[in-house]
Amino acid sequence: MPDKGFTHLRPRNPYSQLVADISGLLEQARRTAARSVNAVLTAAYWQIGRRIVEHEQHGTVRAEYGGTLMQQLASDLMAKHGRGFSVQGLYKMRGFYLGWEILPTPSGEFEAKAKLPTVSGESTSAKIHAPSREPPIEQTLPARSHLLTGGVFPLSWSHYIRLLAVDNPQARTFYESEAIRGGWSVRQLDRQISTQFYERTAHSKKPSAMMARGQVARPEDVVSLQDEVRDPYLLEFLNLKDEYSESELEEALVRHLETFLLELGAGFTFVARQKRIRVGDEWYRVDLLLFHRRLRCLVVIDLKIGKFTHADAGQMNLYLNYAREHMMEPGEKEPIGLVLCSAKNDAVVHYAMGGIKAKVFASHYLTVLPDPETLRQEIVATQRLILGRHRFEQEQ
């Protein structure tokens, strides 16, 4: 009879071990795939930036020409390749090429380095490698070079977007080197830049100790597999739709409330779910976007799992400003927002009128829209139903 005192040394169930091994392989493979595509994306954007600069230097170098070029190029590329080529995006690609150079190494490989200014203020690489004097890139690199396979840029495009916002070239190079050396996620890089890690290290009496501490990641720096695979820049590059939610409960609530509002008979029509928008360099997702036929306006709906806070109202205001500037069609009224907060045993419904200043008109909106109490009760009932169903499935 085996000694019960050694039960903790029993080998793991072979089938459980098999599932764990396969799961680990799949997760690693998916992360590797996402990073490989991101590397190719980054190299492609560098080449796009190069071609824009070369075109500018062979044409008229007036500022108004550059603006017209970018507008026309963005319009043509978005029509052909999707939303990833806005004017703002093209300027970032152009800035990326101007900020990084690609140099051969003794082994015949290629590596990317940030360009540093000289005493005169000009880029050293600009003096040596003026784009207008360089032969086309196809003549300088093999047909299947590392630029095409993604071996040149070790960080993701999201990393380089964040680095582009660092004005000090020395600081930018420092952050890039430390991110590569320490394998920083883009969240860790953003945190270090936001807390002026370069300046604090430069003025520290023990810079080595500061740098060692800076390499230690925090829990909030970790990027999940789902976030890595569904990086908005990746999805944009591949021209894929991005319709997902961070929690099953939130997704189920959004879908149910969408059906509830559309069947309410109040004039709602469906526009989009999990609508992805970009404000500056930040990405946001609008849970639900409807159009109200009687009010002739967009209704931006945001669902939060938890208590209502002032931050929720502020974020809705940001959504409304974006909708007013980028989504409104001629003849439509000002968009309105609906924040639905689902706490544990209660819910809060908050209408946001955004830029609607006339109190009478705002009151008219509220008389036509569903009563907040009706929505609140529906959220609570739906949440209990979903949670109850989830518990039932777990017990089976």
C-alpha positions as CSV (number, residue, x, y, z in Angstrom):
1,M,0.0,0.0,0.0
2,P,1.6,3.3,-1.0
3,D,2.6,5.8,1.7
4,K,0.0,8.5,1.9
5,G,2.7,10.9,3.0
6,F,4.1,10.9,-0.5
7,T,0.8,11.6,-2.5
8,H,2.1,15.0,-3.4
9,L,4.9,13.4,-5.4
10,R,2.5,11.4,-7.6
11,P,3.0,12.2,-11.3
12,R,0.5,14.6,-12.9
13,N,-2.4,13.0,-14.8
14,P,-1.0,12.3,-18.3
15,Y,-4.1,13.7,-20.1
16,S,-4.0,16.9,-18.0
17,Q,-0.3,17.2,-18.8
18,L,-1.1,16.7,-22.5
19,V,-3.7,19.5,-22.5
20,A,-1.3,21.8,-20.6
21,D,1.5,21.1,-23.1
22,I,-0.7,21.7,-26.1
23,S,-2.1,24.9,-24.6
24,G,1.4,26.2,-23.9
25,L,2.4,25.4,-27.5
26,L,-0.6,27.2,-28.9
27,E,-0.2,30.3,-26.8
28,Q,3.5,30.5,-27.7
29,A,2.7,30.0,-31.4
30,R,0.1,32.7,-31.4
31,R,2.4,35.1,-29.7
32,T,5.1,34.3,-32.1
33,A,2.7,34.7,-35.1
34,A,1.5,38.1,-33.8
35,R,5.1,39.3,-33.3
36,S,6.2,38.1,-36.7
37,V,3.4,39.9,-38.4
38,N,4.1,43.0,-36.4
39,A,7.8,42.9,-37.4
40,V,6.8,42.7,-41.1
41,L,4.2,45.5,-40.5
42,T,6.9,47.8,-39.0
43,A,9.4,47.1,-41.8
44,A,6.7,47.8,-44.4
45,Y,5.7,51.1,-42.8
46,W,9.4,52.1,-42.8
47,Q,9.5,51.5,-46.5
48,I,6.3,53.4,-47.0
49,G,7.8,56.3,-45.1
50,R,10.9,56.2,-47.3
51,R,8.9,56.2,-50.5
52,I,6.9,59.3,-49.3
53,V,10.1,61.2,-48.5
54,E,11.8,60.2,-51.8
55,H,8.6,61.4,-53.7
56,E,8.6,64.7,-51.8
57,Q,12.3,65.3,-52.5
58,H,11.8,64.7,-56.2
59,G,8.8,67.0,-56.3
60,T,7.9,70.4,-55.0
61,V,9.0,70.8,-51.4
62,R,6.4,73.3,-50.4
63,A,4.4,72.6,-47.2
64,E,1.1,73.0,-49.0
65,Y,2.2,70.4,-51.6
66,G,3.1,68.0,-48.8
67,G,-0.3,68.4,-47.2
68,T,-2.1,67.8,-50.5
69,L,0.0,64.8,-51.2
70,M,-0.8,63.2,-47.9
71,Q,-4.5,63.9,-48.2
72,Q,-4.7,62.3,-51.7
73,L,-2.4,59.4,-50.8
74,A,-4.5,58.6,-47.7
75,S,-7.7,58.7,-49.6
76,D,-6.4,56.4,-52.4
77,L,-4.7,53.9,-50.0
78,M,-7.7,53.7,-47.6
79,A,-10.0,53.0,-50.6
80,K,-7.7,50.2,-51.7
81,H,-6.3,48.8,-48.5
82,G,-8.6,49.8,-45.6
83,R,-8.5,52.2,-42.7
84,G,-4.9,51.8,-41.7
85,F,-3.6,54.6,-43.9
86,S,-5.1,57.8,-42.6
87,V,-3.3,61.1,-43.1
88,Q,-2.1,60.9,-39.5
89,G,-0.9,57.3,-40.0
90,L,1.1,58.3,-43.1
91,Y,2.8,61.2,-41.3
92,K,3.8,58.7,-38.6
93,M,5.3,56.4,-41.3
94,R,7.2,59.3,-42.8
95,G,8.5,60.3,-39.3
96,F,9.5,56.7,-38.7
97,Y,11.7,56.6,-41.8
98,L,13.2,60.0,-41.0
99,G,13.9,59.0,-37.4
100,W,15.4,55.5,-38.0
101,E,18.1,54.3,-40.4
102,I,18.9,50.8,-41.5
103,L,22.6,49.9,-41.5
104,P,24.4,46.7,-42.6
105,T,26.3,44.7,-39.9
106,P,29.7,42.9,-40.3
107,S,27.7,39.6,-40.6
108,G,25.8,40.9,-43.6
109,E,22.6,41.3,-41.6
110,F,20.7,44.6,-41.2
111,E,19.8,46.5,-38.1
112,A,17.8,49.6,-37.4
113,K,19.2,52.5,-35.4
114,A,17.6,55.8,-34.3
115,K,19.2,58.8,-36.0
116,L,20.9,61.3,-33.6
117,P,21.5,65.0,-34.4
118,T,25.0,66.5,-34.8
119,V,26.1,69.7,-33.2
120,S,24.7,71.6,-36.2
121,G,21.3,70.0,-35.5
122,E,21.2,67.9,-38.6
123,S,20.9,64.1,-38.5
124,T,24.2,62.3,-39.0
125,S,22.5,59.7,-41.2
126,A,20.9,62.5,-43.2
127,K,24.4,63.7,-44.1
128,I,25.6,60.2,-45.0
129,H,22.5,58.6,-46.4
130,A,20.5,61.4,-48.0
131,P,17.4,59.7,-49.4
132,S,17.6,61.6,-52.7
133,R,21.1,60.2,-53.4
134,E,20.4,56.6,-52.4
135,P,19.6,54.0,-55.0
136,P,16.1,52.4,-54.7
137,I,15.9,50.0,-51.8
138,E,15.4,47.1,-54.1
139,Q,18.9,47.7,-55.5
140,T,20.6,47.8,-52.1
141,L,19.0,44.8,-50.5
142,P,18.3,41.2,-51.5
143,A,14.8,40.5,-52.9
144,R,13.9,38.5,-49.7
145,S,15.8,40.8,-47.3
146,H,15.3,41.0,-43.6
147,L,13.3,44.2,-44.3
148,L,10.6,42.0,-45.8
149,T,10.9,39.2,-43.3
150,G,10.8,41.5,-40.3
151,G,14.3,40.9,-38.9
152,V,15.4,44.6,-38.7
153,F,13.0,46.2,-36.2
154,P,13.0,44.3,-32.9
155,L,10.1,46.2,-31.4
156,S,6.4,46.4,-32.4
157,W,4.9,49.2,-34.4
158,S,3.1,50.3,-31.2
159,H,6.5,50.7,-29.5
160,Y,7.8,52.9,-32.3
161,I,4.6,55.0,-32.3
162,R,5.2,55.7,-28.6
163,L,8.9,56.4,-29.2
164,L,8.1,58.8,-32.0
165,A,6.4,61.0,-29.4
166,V,9.7,61.4,-27.5
167,D,11.2,64.7,-28.7
168,N,14.7,64.3,-27.2
169,P,16.7,62.0,-29.6
170,Q,19.0,60.8,-26.8
171,A,16.1,59.9,-24.6
172,R,14.4,58.2,-27.6
173,T,17.5,56.1,-28.2
174,F,17.8,55.2,-24.5
175,Y,14.2,54.1,-24.3
176,E,14.5,52.0,-27.4
177,S,17.7,50.3,-26.2
178,E,16.2,49.6,-22.8
179,A,13.0,48.2,-24.3
180,I,14.9,45.9,-26.5
181,R,17.3,44.8,-23.7
182,G,14.6,44.3,-21.2
183,G,11.8,43.0,-23.5
184,W,9.5,45.8,-22.4
185,S,5.9,45.6,-23.3
186,V,4.5,48.7,-24.9
187,R,2.7,49.4,-21.6
188,Q,6.0,49.2,-19.7
189,L,7.6,51.5,-22.3
190,D,4.7,54.0,-22.0
191,R,5.0,53.9,-18.2
192,Q,8.8,54.6,-18.2
193,I,8.4,57.5,-20.7
194,S,5.5,59.0,-18.8
195,T,7.5,58.9,-15.5
196,Q,10.6,60.4,-17.2
197,F,12.8,57.3,-16.5
198,Y,15.6,58.7,-18.8
199,E,15.8,62.0,-16.9
200,R,15.6,60.4,-13.5
201,T,18.4,57.9,-14.5
202,A,20.6,60.7,-15.9
203,H,20.4,62.7,-12.7
204,S,20.7,59.7,-10.4
205,K,23.8,59.2,-8.3
206,K,23.4,55.4,-8.9
207,P,22.3,55.1,-12.6
208,S,23.1,51.4,-12.7
209,A,20.7,50.7,-9.8
210,M,18.1,52.9,-11.4
211,M,18.3,51.0,-14.7
212,A,18.2,47.6,-12.9
213,R,15.0,48.7,-11.2
214,G,13.6,50.0,-14.4
215,Q,13.9,46.6,-16.0
216,V,11.5,45.0,-13.5
217,A,8.0,44.8,-14.9
218,R,4.9,45.5,-12.9
219,P,1.7,43.5,-13.1
220,E,0.0,46.3,-15.1
221,D,2.8,46.1,-17.7
222,V,1.8,42.6,-18.8
223,V,0.1,42.3,-22.2
224,S,-2.3,39.4,-22.4
225,L,-2.2,37.0,-25.4
226,Q,-5.6,38.3,-26.5
227,D,-4.4,41.9,-26.5
228,E,-1.2,40.9,-28.3
229,V,-3.1,39.0,-31.0
230,R,-5.8,41.7,-31.3
231,D,-3.4,44.7,-31.4
232,P,-5.4,47.4,-33.2
233,Y,-2.4,48.3,-35.5
234,L,-2.1,44.6,-36.5
235,L,-5.8,44.3,-37.3
236,E,-5.6,47.6,-39.2
237,F,-2.6,46.4,-41.2
238,L,-4.3,43.1,-42.1
239,N,-7.6,45.0,-42.8
240,L,-9.5,42.8,-40.3
241,K,-12.5,43.7,-38.3
242,D,-12.1,44.0,-34.5
243,E,-15.3,42.8,-32.8
244,Y,-14.6,41.4,-29.4
245,S,-15.2,42.2,-25.7
246,E,-12.9,41.9,-22.7
247,S,-15.5,39.8,-20.8
248,E,-18.1,37.3,-21.6
249,L,-20.6,39.0,-19.3
250,E,-20.1,42.4,-20.9
251,E,-20.4,40.9,-24.4
252,A,-23.6,39.1,-23.4
253,L,-25.1,42.2,-21.9
254,V,-24.3,44.3,-24.9
255,R,-25.9,41.8,-27.3
256,H,-29.0,41.5,-25.1
257,L,-29.4,45.2,-24.7
258,E,-28.9,45.7,-28.4
259,T,-31.8,43.3,-29.1
260,F,-33.9,44.9,-26.3
261,L,-33.4,48.4,-27.7
262,L,-34.1,47.5,-31.3
263,E,-37.3,45.6,-30.4
264,L,-38.4,48.4,-28.0
265,G,-40.1,50.2,-30.9
266,A,-38.5,53.5,-30.1
267,G,-36.9,54.1,-33.5
268,F,-33.5,52.6,-32.9
269,T,-31.5,51.2,-35.9
270,F,-28.2,49.3,-35.6
271,V,-24.9,50.9,-36.8
272,A,-22.0,49.0,-35.2
273,R,-20.9,47.0,-32.2
274,Q,-17.5,47.3,-30.6
275,K,-16.7,50.2,-32.8
276,R,-13.0,50.9,-32.7
277,I,-11.9,54.5,-32.8
278,R,-8.5,56.2,-32.4
279,V,-8.0,59.5,-30.6
280,G,-4.4,60.6,-31.0
281,D,-2.4,57.5,-30.3
282,E,-5.0,56.0,-28.0
283,W,-7.5,53.3,-29.0
284,Y,-11.0,53.1,-27.7
285,R,-14.0,50.8,-28.3
286,V,-17.6,52.1,-28.4
287,D,-19.7,49.1,-27.2
288,L,-22.7,49.9,-29.3
289,L,-23.6,52.5,-31.9
290,L,-27.2,53.0,-32.9
291,F,-29.1,55.6,-34.9
292,H,-32.4,57.0,-33.7
293,R,-34.8,57.6,-36.7
294,R,-37.2,60.0,-34.9
295,L,-34.4,62.1,-33.4
296,R,-32.2,61.7,-36.4
297,C,-29.0,61.3,-34.4
298,L,-26.4,58.8,-33.4
299,V,-26.7,57.1,-30.0
300,V,-23.4,56.1,-28.5
301,I,-23.8,53.4,-25.9
302,D,-21.0,52.5,-23.4
303,L,-21.4,49.6,-21.0
304,K,-19.3,49.4,-17.8
305,I,-19.1,46.4,-15.4
306,G,-19.0,48.1,-12.1
307,K,-20.1,51.4,-10.5
308,F,-20.6,54.6,-12.4
309,T,-17.7,57.1,-12.0
310,H,-16.9,60.6,-13.3
311,A,-14.3,58.9,-15.5
312,D,-17.2,57.1,-17.3
313,A,-18.9,60.4,-18.0
314,G,-15.6,61.9,-19.2
315,Q,-15.0,59.1,-21.6
316,M,-18.5,59.3,-23.0
317,N,-17.9,63.0,-23.6
318,L,-14.8,62.1,-25.6
319,Y,-16.8,59.6,-27.6
320,L,-19.5,62.2,-28.4
321,N,-16.8,64.7,-29.5
322,Y,-15.3,62.1,-31.8
323,A,-18.8,61.1,-33.2
324,R,-19.6,64.8,-33.8
325,E,-16.4,65.4,-35.7
326,H,-16.0,62.1,-37.6
327,M,-19.3,60.2,-37.8
328,M,-22.1,62.8,-38.2
329,E,-23.7,63.0,-41.6
330,P,-25.2,66.2,-43.1
331,G,-28.6,66.9,-41.7
332,E,-28.2,64.8,-38.5
333,K,-28.7,66.2,-35.0
334,E,-26.1,66.2,-32.3
335,P,-25.1,62.7,-31.1
336,I,-26.2,61.7,-27.6
337,G,-24.6,59.2,-25.2
338,L,-25.9,56.5,-23.0
339,V,-23.7,55.1,-20.2
340,L,-24.9,51.8,-18.7
341,C,-23.1,50.8,-15.5
342,S,-23.8,47.3,-14.2
343,A,-22.9,47.0,-10.6
344,K,-23.2,43.7,-8.6
345,N,-26.8,44.1,-7.5
346,D,-27.9,47.4,-9.1
347,A,-27.3,49.4,-12.3
348,V,-27.0,53.1,-13.3
349,V,-28.3,54.6,-16.5
350,H,-26.9,58.0,-17.5
351,Y,-27.8,60.0,-20.6
352,A,-25.1,62.4,-21.9
353,M,-26.3,65.3,-24.0
354,G,-22.8,66.2,-25.2
355,G,-22.9,69.5,-27.2
356,I,-26.7,70.0,-27.0
357,K,-27.0,73.3,-25.3
358,A,-30.7,74.0,-25.6
359,K,-32.5,72.7,-22.5
360,V,-35.8,72.4,-24.4
361,F,-34.3,70.3,-27.1
362,A,-32.5,68.2,-24.6
363,S,-35.8,67.6,-22.8
364,H,-37.3,66.5,-26.1
365,Y,-34.5,63.9,-26.4
366,L,-35.3,62.5,-23.0
367,T,-39.0,62.2,-23.7
368,V,-38.4,60.2,-26.9
369,L,-35.6,57.9,-25.6
370,P,-36.3,54.9,-23.3
371,D,-37.0,55.7,-19.7
372,P,-33.7,55.2,-17.6
373,E,-35.6,53.2,-15.0
374,T,-36.8,50.7,-17.7
375,L,-33.2,50.3,-18.9
376,R,-31.9,49.9,-15.4
377,Q,-34.3,47.1,-14.6
378,E,-33.5,45.4,-17.9
379,I,-29.8,45.5,-17.1
380,V,-30.3,44.0,-13.6
381,A,-32.6,41.3,-14.9
382,T,-30.3,40.4,-17.8
383,Q,-27.2,40.3,-15.6
384,R,-28.9,37.9,-13.1
385,L,-30.2,35.7,-16.0
386,I,-26.7,35.5,-17.6
387,L,-24.9,34.8,-14.3
388,G,-27.6,32.2,-13.3
389,R,-27.2,30.5,-16.7
390,H,-23.4,30.5,-16.3
391,R,-23.6,28.9,-12.8
392,F,-25.9,26.3,-14.1
393,E,-23.5,25.4,-17.0
394,Q,-20.6,25.1,-14.5
395,E,-22.6,22.7,-12.3
396,Q,-23.5,20.3,-15.2
